[in-house]
Amino acid sequence: MNMFSVIGATLRAWTGSVAAAVIGALDRVVSPRLVRLVEDDDGQFVIEARGKHDGPARVTLVEGAQSAPHLTPLLKGCRIEIVLKSERFLFRPLELPARAADFLEGIVRAQIDRLTPWSASEAVFGCSRPAASGTGRITTTIAATTRKMAVAYVQAVSGFHPASIVISAAGEPDRGHIKVFEQAARGHLDVMRVGRALRLMLGACAAMALISAAAAAYITDSLDADEAELARQISARRAAIRLGADGGDRAAVAGLERRKHETPSSVIALEALSRVLPDHTYVTELHMTGSKLQISGITRDAPSLIPLIEQSKHFSRATFYAPTTRSPSDPGERFHVEMRVEPKGTVAP
């Protein structure tokens, strides 16, 4: 598995978790409408829903199919509860200590193979509301059936894309129905759809961030170039003002002043060179002719000197004019570097 596959899998898992949290929060804030399908003695299901609806009052669910295909407007995005007759379930009373009320499901699951003919993986079950049966004791009724039967009814209505599907056993009127199975279905919002939307939003944000970073880099480079050009123009303007203020009698002084700003200064070059070169570099020879400066000496890393010199505003066109050598008696590499010294008037302050 390459790096992109790992990143993709991690992103899908993260967006799936966020999508599930979003859908859960929406379900808590906006509960889906409840539509109940109650099985009667004829094996058909009576539709119970709030308000009037355009559709049949009864529907038949047989072998994963249903007899009314026009229920989509009523059932889509709703919470469907299928209430089956009590004859389809096995009921067992159970008496437990009162402290076990918060752990009923785990206790029943651990004993389901003893209470029913099925194992925990083959059965679905639920418990009625606990009732006090004496000092420190409670009683509950367990309703269980096969998972295969419950899944068959779930498949029969899953094509309507409800929010969730619940299978319940018809109970006593005063104790209500017993929920034995529940499955979240794909309604208006599902984890895959919301996760895909989140990945698209993240991709769009990443693209916008890249475009913004590229634009910021371009604008920064443009501003730096404008700043350098403005500094050059200011320097030139100052020189022109000084020449105009001196008058004709001081032409020689003005020429010397102009030459001072246009000719590289060896003192400034030496000072700038001492700031650029690292501590492990020693200059043994220095020659300056006009704007060309040649230095030679010993250093631990000769190739790194060229980028360091080029970074200074006082030097340009740095290159080796002789081979770099190393002898057993030298503590490092012997280098020979040649560069151009920028005049004082062209260096930005």
N, C-alpha and C positions, 0 to 999 in steps of 0.2 A: 504494500500500500504506500503510494507516494504522499508527499506533503500536501498536495492539493486535495487528495481524497480524505486525508485526516482533517483538514480544515473544513471541507464540505460536510463531513459527518458531524463534526463538533458544532458547526453552525446550524445544521438541521436539528440536532438534539436541543440546542439552546433555544432556537425559535419555537420548537415544539413545546418546550416547557413554558415559555412565555405565552404562547397561544393558549395552552391549557389553563394557565392562570387567568388570562383575560376572559376566556369563555366562562370559567368558574365564577369570576367576579360578576360578569353580566347575568349569569343565571341567578346569583344571589340578589342582584338588584332588580332584575326583570324576570320574574318566574314565568315559565311557559304555561300556556293554557292547558288545563287537564281535560282529556277526553277519555272516558271510561267505557270499555267494551265488556258487558256483563253477560256471561253465558246463561242461557235459560235451559229449561228442561228438554227442549227440542234440539239442542246442540247449536243453535244460532246465538248470535251475540247482539244484545240490545245496546245501541249507541246512546250514551249519556254525556251530554255536553251543555255548557251554559249557553243560553240563548237559542234562537232558532238557527237551523242550518238547512241548506238545500242539498238533500241527499236522502238515501234510504235510512229508515229507522233501525233496520237490522242488517247484519252482515254475517256471512258464513266463512269460517277459517278452517280449511281442511288441507292437510299435508303441505303446509307451507304456501298455500294459495288462498286468495280471498275472492269473494263473489261480487264485490262492488268496486270496480276500478276507478270510480269517479269521486273518491273520498280525499283526493290530494288537497283541495283547498281547506278541508276541515282538519286533516291530520298533520299536514306539513308544519314542522317546527313546534308541534305540541308535545306534551307529555302524555303518552298513551299508557293506560293501565288496563291490562287484560285480566278480568276476574273470572277464574274458572270454578266450576262446580266442586263442591267438597268431595264428591266421589272420586275425583282424579288425584286425591292426595291421601297420604298416610298421616294420621294424627296420633301424637303421643303426648300424654301429660308428663310434666317434669316438675319435681319439687326440689328446690335448692335453698341454700342459706341466703338471707337477704343481701349479704355483701356481694353475692355473685351477680347482682342485677346488672352491673356495668360490664360484665364479661360473658353475657349469655351466648353470643355468637361463637366465641372461641371455645366455650365449654361444650356446646352442642356439636361443633365441628369435630372436636376430639373424640366424641362418642357416637358420631353419626352411623358408623358401621354396626354399632351395638343396638342403636335405637331403630334402625331401618334396614331393609335388605340390601342397601346400596352402600358403596364406599363414598368417601368425601369427593372424589373426582367424578362420580357418576350421578350424584344427587344434588338437588338444590333444595334449600329449606329456609324456613323463617320461624320466628317466635312471636306469639301474641304478647300483648302488654302484660308484664308481671303483676300478679295480684297477691296481696298478703294472705297467708294461710295460717297464721299463728305467730307466736313470739319468735322473731328472728328467722322466719321462713317465708318463701314466696313460691307461687306456682305459676307455670306458664304452659302453653300448649304449642307443640312443635308440629308444623305442617311441612311435609317433604314429598317430593316427586322426583322423577328422573330428569336429568339435565337435557336429555334428547327431546323429551316432550316440550320443555320450556323453550328450547332453541327453535323448535318447529313453529311455534306461535310467534316468536320474535321475527323469524324470517318472513312470515306471512304479511307483516305490516311494515317491515323495514324499508320496503320500496317507496313508502310515502315520505321518507326522510323526516321522521319525527326527531324531537330533541332528545327524548329518552323513552325506553319501553320498560314497563314493569309488569311482572307476572305475579298475581296475587291469588290466594285461596279464599273462597267465600267463607266468612266466619259467622259467628253469632251476631245478631243485630246489635247487642249491647257492647260487644268487644271489637267490632270492626273486622276488616279483611286482614289477612296475614300476608305480607309481602315476602315472596320466596326468591325472587330473581329480579335484577335490574341491569339494564345495559344502556349505556349512552350511545345514541345513534347520531347520524350525520344530518343535522337539520340545516337551518339557514347559516349557522356558523359551525365549523368543525375545525379541528386542530390542524389538519393538512392545509385547508384553505387559508386560515389565518396565518399559519407559519409561512406559507408561500408569500403572502402579502408582506409579512415582516421582512423576509429575505429581499424582496424587491425594494422595500423602503431602505434597508441597509445598503443595498447596492447603489441606489440613487444618492444616498448621503455620502458614500465613499467616492463616487464620481464627482460630486460637487466639491468635496474636500480636495481631491486631486486638482481640479480646475482652479480652485481658489489658491492652492499652494503654488501652482505654475504661474498664475497671474501675479501673486505677491512677489515671486522671484524676479519676474520680468520687470515689474514696476521698481523694485529695489535696484536692479542693475541700471535701469534708465535714470533713476534719481542720482545714483553714484556718478554716472557719466556727466550728468548735468552739473553736479557739484564740482567735479574736477574742472569742467570747462569754465564755470563761473569763477573758480579760484584763479585759473590762468588769466582770464580777462581782467580780474581785479588787480593782479600783479602787473599786467601790462599797462593798465590805466594808471597805477601809482607811478610807474617808471615814466610814463608820458607827462604826468603832472609835475614830477620833480624836474624833468628836462625843461618844461615850459617856465617854471618858476625861477630857474637859475639864470636865464637870459643868455645873451651872446657872449658876455665877458667871461662866463664860467663854462664855456664849451668844453675846455679840457677836463674840468672837474666832472661835467656831465658825461663825457666819454668814459672817464674812469669809473663813474658810478654805473653806467650801462655795462661796461665790461665786467664789473664786479658781479652783476646779477646774471650776466650771460655766460661767464666763464666758471667752470666747476672749481670749487674750493677744495684744496687738498686737506685742510683741517676738518672741514665738514664731512668730507668723504671718509677720513680716518675715524672720526667719531661715530659716523653711521655704521661703518664696517665693524667697529668694536661692539656695537649693540647687536648686530646681526649674527656674528659668528658665535658658535657655542663655546663653552668653557674648555672643552677638550681640544680646541683648535688653536694652533700657534702659528703666527705669521712671521716668517724669517726674512722675506724680501718683499719690497713694495716699490713699484715703479709707476709714475703717473705722467703721461704725455698727452697734453690737451685734455680731451674728455675720456681718454682711454686709461684704465687703471689695471695693472697686472700685479697679482700677489702670488706668493708661493709660501709653503710652510708644511706643517705636519698636523694631521687630524686622525681621529679614529674612524670616521665615515665620510670619505670624500664625496660620494655621489649626493649626499644630502645637502652639501653646501650650495649647489646651484639653486634649488628651490628657495632656500633661506635668503640668498642674495636677491633673487628675483622678487621676493615679497616686499623688499624695501623700496620706497618711492625714490630713493636717491640713486639706484642702480638699475640697469637694464642690459639685456643681451649678454648675460653671463654665460661663459662657456670655458671648457678646458682647452688651453692652447698648447699643452704638452701632456704626455702620458702620465698617469698616476702610477707611482712606483712604491715599493716597500722593500726595505733592506733589513737584514737581521739586527742591525744596530739601532734602527729607528723605532721609537715607541708607537708609531702609527704609520699611516699612508702619507707619502709626500705628494702634494698636489700643486698644480699650476693653473690658476684661474684668471681669466681676462674678462673685463666688464666695461660698460660705458657708464660714466658718471653724469647724472643729469645736472644741468646748470641750476643754480639757486633760484633763479626767477621762474623756472618751470615746475618746481616742486610745490605741491599744495601744502599750505601750512597745516 
